Amino acid sequence: MHIERVRDAASDEVADYARLTDVSLRSAREPAAGLYIAESAKVIRRAIRAGHRPRSVLMEEKWLDGLESDLAPFEIPVHLADPDQLEAITGYRVHRGALAAFERPVLPDPAELLAGARRVVVLEDIVDHTNVGAIFRSVAALGADAVFVSPRCADPLYRRSVRVSMGTVFQVPWTRMPEWPEAARMLHAHDFSIAALALADDAVSLRDLAADPPERLALVFGAEGDGLSRTALAAADRVVTIPMAHGVDSLNVAAAAAVVLYALPVDEEDAHVRA
């Protein structure tokens, strides 16, 4: 690595952190890969240990000691800046003091992820990056095998998603899925039963599904407010709802995903422990 002190916040050398929107990051430099931004020393370490390759780093000097051994193998610039410079470059106060631009990995083929999976999560058009990151953290903690995101779903590698996930987005296999009904044909071709989480008159209780879950199950979650699309509901084999009390009709989608994953463990041993 090459350590350099930031002299000019408007320099092209730190443009990855200042001038690129998320859409630009995804298509920058190499259309097949592009870039994404990781924030905080912990997240940067997790990205490197997951095999992702950094392009550059921008940080306060106090974070250098904790990251030096992880960054040492890479021939990349490490830009050191004070807090005011970081804010001038990024446009916000960088509380965790370290950012890194990574080369975006090529996403796997959906069929590859489905081949060995038993429980997968499908996110349809969830545009809130915080919710996407929180769902990835629940998937990592509670044991689903993969996440599939719709073409219009928020990017799991967007800075806020990565931060909220605590870097677990790097350890959870994921990819983008095609539109419905092609996505349903793909899931059914791999023997997955599709359960859509939504409010409906014909919905079955999560308790009933948990009592006798299919061997291979795809759990579909939709955006706040609008919920799942009609095409997603039509593609589902069943609609599932979480029993509620005190007149509350639903949970935040990230909370709902955590509840559902906890109720539907992949391993029988986990099911016995949670019961």
N, C-alpha and C positions, 0 to 999 in steps of 0.2 A: 504494500500500500504506500501511497505518497501523501504525506500530510501537508496541507496547504491552509493558510489562514485567509479567510474571506476579506478582501479589501473593498469590494464594491458589491452591494446587494443586488445591483442590476446586471451583474456580469453574466455572460453566456455560460460560464462554468457552473453556475447553480441554477440554470434555466429549468432543469427537470423539476425543481421544487417550486417554481414561481409561475411559469407561463403555460403549463400544460393542464388542461382539464382532464377529468377521468377518461372521456372519450378519446382525447388526444393521446393520453398515456397508453391506451390499449392499441393504438395504431402507430405509435411513434417508432421511428428507426427501422423496425422490422415488423411488417404486417402480420407475420405468423406468430409473433411473440409480444412485441410492445413492451411497456414498462408498467410497474405498479410501485406505490410508495408504502413502505413499512415504517411505523412510528413506534418508538421506545426501544431501549436496548434489549429487553426481553423478547419482543417480537422480531427484531432483527436477528438475534441469535437463533430463534426457532426457524426462521426462514432459511438461514444458512445451513442449519443442521438438517433441514428437510431437502437439501440439495439445490436450493434456488441460488442463482448467481447474482451478486450485487454488481451494479454499474458504478455507483458512487455513494458516498455517505456525507451527510451534513449534520454536524452536532456541536454541542458545547464541549469544551475541552475536558470538563470533569467526567464525561462519559467515556473518554478514550481508553482509560485503563481497563474498564470492564469489557470492552469490545475488541481490544487490540489483538488478542490471540485468535479470535474468530475471523478477523479481517486480514490478518497477516498473510494468508496464502494467496490473496487476490491482488493483482496489479491494477489497483483502482485509486482514484483520488479520494482522500478523506478531508473534507472542508470543515475547518474549525471556525465557529462563529460565536459571538456573545448573544445573549437572549434578545437584545434589541435588533440585532442583525437578522436573527432567525425570524422574528416577527415581520421585519421589513421584507424579507424574501418570500415568506409563505402567506402573509396576510393574516395570521392569527398567532396567538401566544402558544408556543410549543412547550407545554408543561413538562413533557418527558424528555426534552432536550436532545433527541437523536432521531434522525430520519435517514432512510436509505432508499435509493432507487434500485429496484431489482428488474432483471429481465423476466418478462412474463412467460411462464412455461406453457407449452402447447397442451391444450386440454385433451384428455383421453377420449377415445371413442365410447359412446354410451354403452354399446354392447359389451365392451371389455369390463366395465364396472358391474354390469348386471349379471355377468356370467357366474361369478362366485358369490353373489350377494343373497341375503335372505330378507333383510329389512332396509328399505331405502326411503329417503325423504325427498319429496318433490315440492319445489317452491314456485308457485305461479304468480308472476307479476308483482312480487313484493318489492316496493320501491324504496322502503326505508332501510338504509344501510345498517342502522343500529339493530333492527330486528333480524336482518340476515346474519350479522355477526353473532348475535345471541343464539340464534338457532344452531349455527355451526358449533358453538361451544357446548350446547346441549347434546348435539349429535355425538361429539367427541366423548363427552362424559357418560352418556347413557347408552351408547353402543350400537347405533345404526351403522350400516356398512358404507353408505355413500349418499351424496346429495346431488340432486338434479335440479337445475334452475332453468326457468323458461327464458326465451329470447329477450323478453322485456324486463326480467327480474334485475334488481340491483346487483352490481358486480361484487362478488364475495372478496375480491382483491382490492376493492376501494379502501382507502386509508382508514376510514371510520369502521368499516366492516372488519377489517383485519384487527384493529385495536380492540374492538368490543369482543371479538372472538378470542382474545388473548393469544393470538397466533395459532389457534387450533385449526383455522382454515388451511394451514399447511399440512396438517396430519390427516385430515378427513378427505378421502377421495371424492372429487366432484367434477361435474362437467355440465355443459348446457344441453338441454333436451330439445327435440323438435317441437313444433306446434301440435296441439291436439287436432285431429284424432290420431295422427301418426305416432305421437308419444304413447298413446294407449296401445296401439298395435305392437309397438316395440316392447312395452312392459308385458303384455299378454303373451307375446312370442317367447318370453323368458319365464313364463308360468307365474307371473306376479298377479296377485289380486290387488285391485286399486280401491283404496279407501279414502274418500274425500271428507275432510273435516269441515262441516258446515251445519247450519241450522236448516232443518227441513222436516216436514210433517212425517215423512217416512224414514227418518234417520234412526239408526240403531244406537244404543248407548255404548259408550266406550267400555263400560263394565262387561257388556255382553260380548263385544269383540275380544276383550282381553281373556275371557273365559275359554275361548276356543279360536285362537287366531290362525289364519292360514300359514302354511309353511313359508311362503314368500309373499311379502306384503309391501306395497308402495303406499306411503302416507302423503296425501296431497294437502298443502296449506296455501291459502290465498291471502291477498293483501288486506290490510285494515280497511274497514269501511265497505268497500265493494265486495269483498269476499271472493270466492271462486267464481270463475266465469261459467256461463251455461254449458259451454263445450266441455269444460273440465268435469262438471257435475254429470253431464251425459256420458262421459267416458268412464265414470267410476262404476265399480261393481256394487258398491254400497256407500251410503252417506253415514258418517259417524258424528255423534255429538258428545261433548263432555257434560255429564249431569251437573247442574248448577243449583244453587240455593239462594234464598232471599231475593228473588226476582231478578238476579243477574243473568243475562242471556249468553254472555260469551266472555272470553279472556283475550288479552293481547296475544297476537299470533305467536310471539316468541314464548310466552308463558304457556300457551296451549300446546306448542310443540314439545316443551319439556314435560308437561303432564302426560301427554300421549306416549312419548318415548319411555317414560318411567313405567307406565302401565303395560307396555308391550315389549318387554326385554327379549332379546334374541335367544339367549341361552336359558335352558330350563333351570339351571342352578341359580341364575339371577332371578328368575321368576319366583323360585322358592324363597329366596332371601327377602324379596320385596313383599311377598305375601305376608 
